[in-house]
Amino acid sequence: MAASKKRLIRATITVDKDDYTAIGAVAKRMEVSSSWLIRQAVREFLDKYGDQGQPELALRLADKRRT
């Protein structure tokens, strides 16, 4: 199924203010929405790491769990 025909699910994320500003600037330069840009980044990340387990991250996800 083509990506444009897939049903999208709304998700809420929290990003750093500087990252949010940068995402908006890149999206404007590319003449796409910030949502499209973020979806594309997620797709590229999953294509690269989706079936290979967890990539090496600067901050491990387990370290961010609230107790």
Secondary structure, DSSP 4 states (H G I P E B T S, - for coil): --GGGSPP--------HHHHHHHHHHHHHHTS-HHHHHHHHHHHHHHHHTTS-PPP-SS-GGGG---
